[in-house]
Amino acid sequence: MTFSTPGRPRRTYETGVGTRILRVLALLGWLGVTIVVLRRYPELPATIPTHVGLDGEADAVGPRWSILVLLGVFWLMIAALTWLSRRSAAFNYPVEVTAENAQRVYREGERQLVWVNLTLVPVGAGVALLALGEDAVALVWSGLVLMVAVLVVGVV
């Protein structure tokens, strides 16, 4: 099923190999994080950090199962962005979409969303590792910086 906005040309281009690989890497990356968390889950204490400050210090705790909620929320986000990235003809763009530029605009919209999806992996991995008691603030911040860079480059 193809989604598009009425009055816009349909998407006709083929998704590039690189974009398809990045889409799969995001899914595999989060699968790897999920496996690490599930393997360590039995050894977690009854309460784990559920929120950390900008400095990486825990300032809230919650039940051990809350890390499973974190995994689920990130799975939903990554799956939703994976699905949505395939429907770039329906996106809102900061330029007028015409017959001449439609396929290029759609392709760039798809690429941007795939890259944003990929940046969710280090952000989520860092948050999960922090909940596991590891020092992963740099991983969270690097993912957030990459995400902002992807958004800025995509809009420009």
VMD Tcl script that draws the C-alpha trace (Angstrom):
set ca {
  {0.00 0.00 0.00}
  {1.37 3.42 -0.95}
  {0.45 6.51 0.99}
  {0.50 9.87 -0.72}
  {-0.99 13.29 -0.40}
  {-3.76 14.14 -2.89}
  {-2.44 16.25 -5.75}
  {1.13 15.02 -5.36}
  {2.89 12.67 -7.75}
  {3.11 9.06 -6.62}
  {6.38 7.68 -5.39}
  {8.07 5.76 -8.20}
  {11.76 5.58 -7.28}
  {13.49 2.47 -5.93}
  {14.91 2.70 -2.43}
  {18.70 2.57 -2.59}
  {20.71 -0.34 -1.24}
  {22.42 1.88 1.35}
  {19.09 3.08 2.72}
  {17.77 -0.47 2.92}
  {20.92 -1.56 4.76}
  {20.62 1.30 7.26}
  {16.97 0.41 7.85}
  {17.97 -3.18 8.68}
  {20.92 -2.02 10.81}
  {18.57 -0.02 13.02}
  {16.42 -3.11 13.60}
  {19.44 -5.36 14.17}
  {21.06 -2.79 16.45}
  {18.01 -2.63 18.68}
  {17.73 -6.41 18.60}
  {21.30 -6.53 19.93}
  {20.44 -4.10 22.73}
  {17.37 -6.18 23.57}
  {19.45 -9.36 23.78}
  {22.00 -7.70 26.09}
  {19.26 -6.41 28.39}
  {17.35 -9.71 28.48}
  {20.55 -11.66 29.23}
  {21.33 -9.35 32.15}
  {17.74 -9.06 33.38}
  {17.85 -12.01 35.85}
  {20.82 -10.49 37.70}
  {19.31 -7.01 38.03}
  {18.35 -5.81 41.51}
  {14.69 -5.31 42.39}
  {15.02 -1.57 41.74}
  {17.00 0.04 38.94}
  {17.65 3.62 37.83}
  {14.73 4.88 35.77}
  {15.90 8.43 35.24}
  {19.29 10.05 35.13}
  {20.31 13.69 35.09}
  {22.43 15.34 32.44}
  {25.52 14.25 34.34}
  {24.53 10.58 34.28}
  {23.66 10.35 37.97}
  {20.49 8.43 38.78}
  {17.81 10.67 40.28}
  {14.88 8.22 40.20}
  {14.50 4.47 40.62}
  {11.80 2.01 39.72}
  {11.05 -1.69 39.50}
  {13.33 -3.97 37.51}
  {10.58 -4.66 34.95}
  {10.59 -0.99 33.91}
  {13.56 -1.75 31.66}
  {11.27 -4.09 29.70}
  {8.92 -1.15 29.15}
  {11.88 0.85 27.86}
  {12.71 -1.93 25.39}
  {9.10 -2.06 24.24}
  {8.82 1.70 23.76}
  {11.99 1.76 21.66}
  {10.77 -1.24 19.64}
  {7.56 0.66 18.92}
  {9.44 3.80 17.89}
  {11.90 1.96 15.67}
  {9.18 -0.16 14.08}
  {6.96 2.89 13.51}
  {9.79 4.89 11.91}
  {10.76 1.90 9.78}
  {7.18 1.62 8.54}
  {6.75 5.38 8.10}
  {10.04 5.79 6.22}
  {8.56 3.72 3.41}
  {5.73 6.23 2.98}
  {7.71 9.38 2.18}
  {5.16 10.64 -0.35}
  {2.84 11.45 2.56}
  {5.36 13.55 4.54}
  {5.10 17.28 5.08}
  {8.04 18.98 3.37}
  {9.42 22.52 3.71}
  {9.32 22.87 -0.09}
  {6.57 22.57 -2.64}
  {6.49 19.06 -4.07}
  {6.18 19.21 -7.85}
  {6.34 16.64 -10.63}
  {9.92 17.74 -11.29}
  {11.26 17.38 -7.74}
  {8.91 14.81 -6.18}
  {11.08 11.70 -6.46}
  {14.19 13.52 -5.18}
  {12.24 15.06 -2.27}
  {10.61 11.73 -1.38}
  {13.98 9.94 -1.49}
  {15.57 12.52 0.82}
  {12.60 12.32 3.18}
  {12.95 8.56 3.33}
  {16.71 8.78 3.91}
  {16.29 11.32 6.67}
  {13.78 9.19 8.54}
  {15.95 6.08 8.17}
  {18.95 7.99 9.59}
  {16.84 9.36 12.48}
  {15.74 5.80 13.17}
  {19.36 4.67 13.23}
  {20.26 7.37 15.76}
  {17.62 6.00 18.12}
  {19.79 2.92 18.62}
  {22.69 4.62 20.46}
  {20.26 6.79 22.42}
  {18.21 3.78 23.53}
  {21.30 1.64 24.10}
  {22.79 4.33 26.30}
  {19.59 4.70 28.30}
  {19.34 0.91 28.70}
  {22.97 0.66 29.78}
  {22.46 3.45 32.30}
  {19.53 1.47 33.74}
  {21.85 -1.55 33.92}
  {24.28 0.52 35.98}
  {26.84 1.19 33.25}
  {28.41 4.55 32.46}
  {26.83 5.31 29.08}
  {26.12 9.04 29.19}
  {28.48 9.63 26.26}
  {26.54 7.11 24.17}
  {23.22 8.87 24.84}
  {24.68 12.30 24.07}
  {26.42 11.12 20.91}
  {23.15 9.62 19.65}
  {21.29 12.85 20.40}
  {23.95 14.98 18.68}
  {23.81 12.70 15.63}
  {20.04 12.92 15.59}
  {20.10 16.73 15.61}
  {22.74 16.69 12.85}
  {20.61 14.35 10.74}
  {17.57 16.59 11.18}
  {19.47 19.76 10.31}
  {21.13 18.21 7.26}
  {17.81 16.72 6.13}
  {15.97 20.03 6.35}
  {18.75 21.90 4.56}
}
mol new
graphics top color blue
foreach p $ca { graphics top sphere $p radius 0.5 }
foreach p [lrange $ca 0 end-1] q [lrange $ca 1 end] { graphics top cylinder $p $q radius 0.2 }
display resetview
